[in-house]
Amino acid sequence: MNILHATSKYPVGIDISDSTIKLAQLKRAGHRITIQAISRIKLPEGIIQLGIIKNHDELTAYLIKAVEQPIAGKITSREAIICLPETKTFTKLIKVKNSDQKINDFILDELKKIYPIN
C-alpha cells in the first residue's frame, strides 16, 4: 500500500512477531475514534524465527484467521499498515527545505532514493 495515497480512511494495523499476529482497525464514532475491530492470534513455534518467515503457508492461514475471526468487531478495510521488526528497519533523517514542491512529493522522491518503490 502506498501510504501517501491511501484510499481507506481507517486501514487495518497489523503487527506480526515471532509469536503473535495482532490486528486493529479504528473508526470514527461522532467526535471520537473507537475500535472497529481487534484480533490476536498466537503462532505456534517455528512459523517465524528471529523475524524470518519459515513457513509462508501456515503464516498466511493464521493471518486469514486473524482477519476473518477477530476477537471483537469486523475488519472492513482492504488496506493495511504493517509493523516491521526493529531489527529489519532503519531510520534516516531527511532535511526538508522551503520549496514549492509538495511535501508528499518530496517524501516520495526521498523514499525512491533508498527504497525501490513505484
N, C-alpha and C positions, 0 to 999 in steps of 0.2 A: 504494500500500500504506500502511496506517495503521501506522506503526512502534510505536505504543503497544499495538496489538492484533494483532501478527504471529502467524500460525499455524505458520509454519515455524521450526524451531529454527536452521537454517542457511540463510538466504536467499542468493541469488547477489549478489555485489558487482559492480556494473557501472560502469566509468569510460569515458565517451565523450569524446574530444577531437577536434580538427580533423583529426588524422592517424591515430588508432587507436581500436579498441574493445578494452577489456580486461575479462575476466570472471574471477572467482574464487569458489569455493564451498569452505567448510571443513566438516569433520566431526569427530566425536569418535572417537578410537581408544583405548579404555581410559581412561587418565587424561590423555591428550594430545589436543590439537587438531591435526589434519593437513589437508592439502589434499585435498578431494574431487575437484575439477576446476579446470582453469585454461585460459584461452583468450586469444589475442591475434590481432587481425586488423588489418592495415594498410589504411587507407582511401585510395582514390585522391583526388587533389586536387580540390577543388570540391564535395564532398558536404557538408562543413561548413566554413564560412569565418567566422573570428573568433567562434566559438561559436554561429553561427546555422546551422541546418539548411537547406541549399539544395536538397537532393534527398531527400525523405522516403522514396520508394520504394526508392532504392538503399541508403540507410541501413538500412532495415528488412531488406532482403535480406542485408546484411553482418551485422546483428545476429543474424538467424536462423542464418546460417552459424557465427557465433561460439558460439552455444548448441548447435547440432547437431554441430559438428565441433571440440570442444576439443582443445588440444594434448595434454592428459592428463586421464584420468578421464572422468566423465559428469556433466552437470548434472542434478540430481534435484529441485531446488526449483522451484516455480512462482511464487515471490515474489522480489523483488529490492530491494536498496538501491542507489540510483543517485547517483553523484557529480555535482555541478553545478560548472561553471566558477566560479572565484572572482569573475570579473567580473560574473557573473549572480546573486551571492548577497550577503547582508548579515548582520551579526552584531548581535544585540540582547541586552543584559544584562537578565535577569529576576531581580528580588529575590524570594525566597521567604520568607514569614513563617511562623512557627509557627501552624498551624491544624489543624482536624480534617479538612480537605479532603485527599483522597489526592493524592500528588504527580503521578500520571499525569493526574488530572482537572484539577489546577491548570495543568499544562503545556498540556493540550489547550485549556483556556479562554484561556490567553495566546496560543496559536497562532491561535485563531479571531479574535483582535483584529487580527492583522497579515497573516493568510493565509487565503483563502477555502477552508476545508476542511469536510467534513461529519462 
